Amino acid sequence: AAAPKVAVVGAGVIGLSTALCITETWPSCSVTVLSDQFSPNTTSDVAAGMLIPHTYPGTPIHVQKQWFKETFSYLFAISNSAEASEAGIHLISGWQVFKNTPKEELPFWSDVVLGFRPMSEAELQKFPHHLFGQAFTTLKCDCPPYLLWLEKRLKAAGTQMYTRKVSDLWDLHSEYNIIVNCAGLGAHHLVRDEKLFPVRGQVLKVHAPWVKHFIRDGDGLTYIYPGIHRVTLGGTREKDSWSLSPDPGTTKDIFDRCCSLEPSLQEAQDIKVKVGLRPSRWCVRLEREVLSQGRVQLPVVHNYGHGAGGFSVHRGTAKEAARLVGECIAALQGSSSRAKL
Ligand code: FAD
């Protein structure tokens, strides 16, 4: 049978990593990425890219932990290679601090990150408003470098990439055998998923090269995440807000909250404001679906709805999506051999 033609819709961290995983797992497939935006114009470009999982209430914890573990080990290997700086992947140590002792002292991911431990008294002295804290080392993906590195890997594997807005997945049925939907928040319109909603996040990207440790308030709202070139200061979580324009009042509020955690940030320079809409859902939609019109069928694999934690789990969900593409290939081959009989 001819090599199956696979179209991946979306070129954020989920689309690009899924396309790469498909080319690695099924090298005989011809893979094309179709997207209305590429880096630097995706939500993924706004993200801090820290590997600290967000919890999806509708996905079993052991599954989320597996996704995180796979992502962590994949990026850990890159961070230990000569590719690390081009790929924008680096290890980073720091603190998560709490005003009250958290309900669960050990998050599910505590044995995946490195060296997770309670903070010492000496460390806590840096945070006079906080009672308790956790110290650990994790990984960070700098964007856009990581997305550009994924694109480069895809081009080397022969993947085509086209700018194209898809208004209906069915429009692709005459050109492709299998569709992989990684449209992020775009899936709200593309497949009319009412369960998908935006959670608006505003962040500042500043020049403060003396800040080397991450600091995150346990409420998840205020954070300081140093990257290779710039420090990301956050943030906000505004459910159902579709606005992409920065709000000046919010900028000041974020800056003040971050300065109260790390007073030296008062000296930060070159403050840039970014807004992104997290593609949020009760659980990631990671499943197979067969669209049909009459006797014509089009297999689809959905992989979207990663909300606040897409970077933290992207490789794990990409692997599962590639496995589901394998099921679609097997089903196509089964039906084409039946058709010949
Ligand atoms: P996107 O990056 O939005 O990509 C979707 C792609 O689909 C785009 O290329 C778009 O053009 C394309 N598309 C959409 N509709 C169509 C269509 N109809 N036709 C063609 N193409 C289409 N996560 C972490 O793990 N760690 C963090 O530290 C972190 N920080 C964050 C900070 C902020 C402020 C925000 C907003 C998010 C943060 N996230 C973080 C979450 C993370 O950014 C997302 O989970 C992730 O980027 C989702 O990736 P995606 O590829 O699904 O979506």
Boltz pocket constraint, residues with backbone or C-beta under 6 A from the ligand:
constraints:
  - pocket:
      binder: B
      contacts: [[A, 9], [A, 10], [A, 11], [A, 12], [A, 13], [A, 14], [A, 15], [A, 34], [A, 35], [A, 36], [A, 37], [A, 38], [A, 41], [A, 42], [A, 43], [A, 44], [A, 45], [A, 46], [A, 47], [A, 48], [A, 49], [A, 50], [A, 51], [A, 52], [A, 164], [A, 165], [A, 166], [A, 167], [A, 182], [A, 183], [A, 184], [A, 185], [A, 186], [A, 187], [A, 190], [A, 199], [A, 200], [A, 201], [A, 202], [A, 203], [A, 234], [A, 235], [A, 236], [A, 274], [A, 275], [A, 276], [A, 277], [A, 278], [A, 279], [A, 303], [A, 304], [A, 305], [A, 306], [A, 307], [A, 308], [A, 309], [A, 310], [A, 311], [A, 312], [A, 313]]
      max_distance: 6.0
